[in-house]
Amino acid sequence: MNKRVLAGGLLILALTLAGAWYAQTNASSKSTTHTYYIAADPVTWDYAPSGMDKITGKPFDSVANFWVESGPTSIGRVYKKALYHEYTDDTFSERKPRPPEWEHLGFLGPLIRATVGDTIRVVFKNNVHFPASLHPHGVFYNKDSEGAPYYDGTEGADKADDGVPTGATHTYGWPVPERAGPAEGDPSSILWMYHSHVAEVNDVNAGLTGPMIITGRGTTNSDGTPKDVDRELIVAFAEFDENESHYLRENIDTYTGMPDSVMIVTGIFGTSAMVPDPGKNFMETMNGLTFGHLPGLTMRQGERVRWYIMASTNFELHAPHWHGNVVTAQHMRTDVAALLPMGMLVADMVPDNPGKWLFHCHVGGHLLAGMQSVYTVEPADGMASQ
Ligand SMILES: [Cu+2]
């Protein structure tokens, strides 16, 4: 072998090694920035849009009417609310359509998702009449992306996220470190949430809350879904205390027959209650819908189904109960989970029992007030029902 051939061979070898090193370095440092355009919008919301009880298949009975019927001093089932919507770009002129598999999200804001190592960027526009924000759980944030005003010694740009004024825009940046993903022994993806945290109680009861899913490194498909799951579902067991909504007065004026005879009083917890019917304004919902109105809880027998369950901000606890099938949640097999305020939970199910099954809160008062849905398990192809 002459020197020229040897030198050429060494050069090719060096280039090959350099290429392999570059490819590997790039792969291991590969991270994605996910940008979302989300606005807070005023919305007219119907908690039971068909006007009948879809759990019984009959007209609302006298118990259900307590919550859904409007009258001289009661609002009924339609309220003005504030919801997060996703848009296609920073002009906020076109809503991004919600994919059919996420039809069941109901009142929830758009699903934000990322993998450990990624960064989430949310361009937020406030279209409601009160200051609003996005405060995330779990992911990393600096003081300019926390979305909560309190006496923390910051000033200037670090305050711009605290409460975005009506008509204004703010960009939140949330890196997703290892501690935002599944811990050892956790499922391959976990649930966090985001919500407005300016006047927190009033903001969330007005409707400003949404889900976030973080998957672990190396366990994610190109579309962001976890590799070991066939079907993902998110359900918020959400009590809305409409007495605490920013729109209470407006809802009284719009929807009651005798608004002048309805008073708002402030109690020891700063709670505004509507007199004479404060109880009628506690809406016990699943994703903002009551009495069987949550659509799209569908799956197939034998699929690996992951339920992400979350709660809301009031003095509430929930007991999500699945009929017909069981789940594994927090390393325990069960069919009733436990949720405290703003709780977040992952429950895995491999349904073996096809059919339409009740899925409801087992807290008696919540059940009576309509915190009930139905989920559907289609028979697997070629598998007989058992
Ligand atoms: Cu409940």
Boltz pocket constraint, residues with backbone or C-beta under 6 A from the ligand:
constraints:
  - pocket:
      binder: B
      contacts: [[A, 237], [A, 317], [A, 318], [A, 319], [A, 361], [A, 362], [A, 363], [A, 366], [A, 367], [A, 371]]
      max_distance: 6.0
